[in-house]
Amino acid sequence: MSEAGEGDEFQLRSVQVSDAVQLAFDEWPARGPRIVFLHATGFSRGCWRPHAQRVAARSQPVSLDLRGHGASSKPPAPYRWSLLVDDIVSLLVAEDWSNVLLVGHSVGGATAVQVAARLPERVAALVLVEAVVTPDRPPAAAGAGEAPSPLVERTLRRRARWSSRAEAGRYLRARPPYDSWDAEVFAGWLDSGVIPTDDGGVELSCPPWVEASVFTETRGSTAAQDLAHVSCPTWIARATGDRGLRSTCPPQVAQTIPTASETVIEGSGHFLPLENVSVVVTLLNAALDHMGKASSSDG
């Protein structure tokens, strides 16, 4: 797949990371350090397209579909967060990617934290935007059951099929959270987040049952415990929770990572990176600048 314009060209690739999972990702040409973008639950690689295009002249963006999302494999539930981490770890090792800048939003941010803790020799820096990491809430005990949350129940009832991409776009753009997204972000997501069906219609590329399973497994995340093991430079963007959904990234995240710096965006909410591309791009450029200086000093 490619599009005209500097920074716009990319290709869709896929890599087998386990017996059950093949990960799909958009990859831009190599013009600098590799940036790996990890999206939030229920979304897809196209969400990051505008951000990637703005730094593609000085990096090599890779925008992934997590398991169950986009063009990646959709194995049966459960979708434990540890499995998302295993997938990314396997990808970095299988492709021998090093000096990586990991960028994550929401569950993608939690995944990025754990990958950085497990592969410090491969992850050079982190940009975390509204990462779902709650240090004050320990993981649920193995086998502990909880009643389905209202969020899970709403997700399972979500409309997921339409007669055409145009109809899907009109339907979703008129509803939260999509109604507040940057136009380029929404267009990129629609391209990878809605896929054709065998009967000529379209459907969400992340089925509601996958999204619901990810939400159900939230308490199993150990990302909070891994914060102290992150040793790379880290840039954090945190919302105030004044818009849409509340923030999921408490101040303790920046306080726990010794190398972290934090930016708080006033008047923002959990969907911050999908509404404000420039905030993320500023952090990406800061991380790339730091990585460039570190590389020069090492040389």
Secondary structure, 3 states (H helix, E strand, C coil): CCCCCCCCCCEEEEEECCCCCEEEEEECCCCCCEEEEECCCCCCHHHHHHHHHHHHHHCEEEEECCCCCCCCCCCCCCCCHHHHHHHHHHHHHHCCCCCEEEEEEEHHHHHHHHHHHHCCCCEEEEEEEEECCCCCCCCCCCCCCCCCCHHHHHHHCCCCEECCHHHHHHHHHCCCCHHHCCHHHHHHHHHHHEEECCCCCEEECCCHHHHHHHHHCHHHCCHHHHHHHCCCCEEEEEECCCCCCCCCCCCHHHHHCCCEEEEEECCCCCCHHHHCHHHHHHHHHHHHHHHHHHHHHHC
